[in-house]
Amino acid sequence: MASAPTAQKTFTIGTRSSKLALFQTEQVQAALKKAWPEYDFKIFSKETAGDLNTTIALRDFTTKNLWTEELEELMIAGQVDLIVHSLKDVPTLLPSSCVLGPMMPREDNRDVLVVKQGLSYKSLAEIPAGSVVGTSSIRRTAQLARKYPQLKIQDVRGNIGTRLAKLDAEDSPYTCIILAAAGLLRLELQDRITQYLDSKNSGMLYAVGQGALGIEIRKEDQILHEMLSKIGHQDTTLACLAERSLLRTLEGGCSAPLGVETEWVRTPEGAKNLQMRSVVVSVDGKECAQVTLDADVSSAASAEAFGVTVAKALVADGAGAILEAIQQEKVAKENVSV
Ligand SMILES: NCc1[nH]cc(CCC(=O)O)c1CC(=O)O
């Protein structure tokens, strides 16, 4: 019998208290319990600043750590041992004493179209010109403006249930909204998915880390690192590290209009490579930089290096100017609102 790595018997998992966050955390709890039955894993949930603020568009927040900071403080203080996040919401730079552990298999990474109840459109291409699409994501807004300029875009905030209710309300301005497949699938709302969006059928790429869970631990916590390795999935971890390295290198943070699509592909020589499609689009959809590359990625270091390579290629294709323009507009806005 393998020897137990620690005398600690109970581990506390921190999470936001939204339905989706709790559901995801219960999945991690169950996987850990199965892999390490001799230990107990209890859940501590907390509403974060991000949950409490549902009126302001996300991109207008100046602090990037809306969803993560308060839980990180509790972990650094030792009150929780690990934190389960939607990886998409985890900033690319973590506090120096925190790291992400090995990642569990990723859920579907794509965005999806959800059409208002009672309407029969089957795809983005079928939505009539002038219809309103609900999204508060600058990435979705920019890509829609580029590929579907005939559609109007309007903010829709709140958790998944709230957004669906806003879509379906009788006096709703929206014909459809765009959401991540993962959240709907985890909440067993797959019936609401009208169309899965990808590079081939709609040209819509997803957010860095989308569909994956980020499990954050204290950097020195070798024991939890070892425990998480047992439930981790190398292909997911490496793809997500590469995506996050790309975003970090572009320095766009969560408000960058960056879309990605990673996939493990066979090279003509039979090797397994990580392929990354990536796009940076200006908010009005008029400028666009895009790059597709693949590389032999077999370690965290090579995943990070690949992300940097893709970032440099995107900048060479014009991404730098697009991001700079967005940054300048943001600074101008902040000055006005003071
Ligand atoms: N930004 C909010 C958010 N963060 C994580 C998810 C769920 C899907 C995931 O795990 O990526 C969502 C909702 C959405 O974008 O539709």
The ligand as an SDF file (V2000), in Angstrom:
LIG
                    3D

 16 16  0  0  0  0  0  0  0  0999 V2000
  -16.7370   34.8090  -17.4350 N   0  0  0  0  0  0  0  0  0  0  0  0
  -17.6500   34.0490  -16.6720 C   0  0  0  0  0  0  0  0  0  0  0  0
  -17.4440   32.5780  -16.7690 C   0  0  0  0  0  0  0  0  0  0  0  0
  -16.3760   31.9940  -16.1940 N   0  0  0  0  0  0  0  0  0  0  0  0
  -16.4470   30.6410  -16.4120 C   0  0  0  0  0  0  0  0  0  0  0  0
  -17.5950   30.3890  -17.1280 C   0  0  0  0  0  0  0  0  0  0  0  0
  -18.0530   29.0170  -17.4660 C   0  0  0  0  0  0  0  0  0  0  0  0
  -17.2740   28.2260  -18.4210 C   0  0  0  0  0  0  0  0  0  0  0  0
  -15.8330   27.9140  -18.1910 C   0  0  0  0  0  0  0  0  0  0  0  0
  -15.4650   27.1290  -17.3040 O   0  0  0  0  0  0  0  0  0  0  0  0
  -15.0120   28.4160  -18.9630 O   0  0  0  0  0  0  0  0  0  0  0  0
  -18.2420   31.6180  -17.3770 C   0  0  0  0  0  0  0  0  0  0  0  0
  -19.5100   31.8540  -18.0780 C   0  0  0  0  0  0  0  0  0  0  0  0
  -19.4140   32.1250  -19.5580 C   0  0  0  0  0  0  0  0  0  0  0  0
  -18.4610   32.7440  -20.0390 O   0  0  0  0  0  0  0  0  0  0  0  0
  -20.3360   31.7530  -20.2750 O   0  0  0  0  0  0  0  0  0  0  0  0
  1  2  1  0
  2  3  1  0
  3  4  1  0
  3 12  2  0
  4  5  1  0
  5  6  2  0
  6  7  1  0
  6 12  1  0
  7  8  1  0
  8  9  1  0
  9 10  2  0
  9 11  1  0
 12 13  1  0
 13 14  1  0
 14 15  2  0
 14 16  1  0
M  END
$$$$
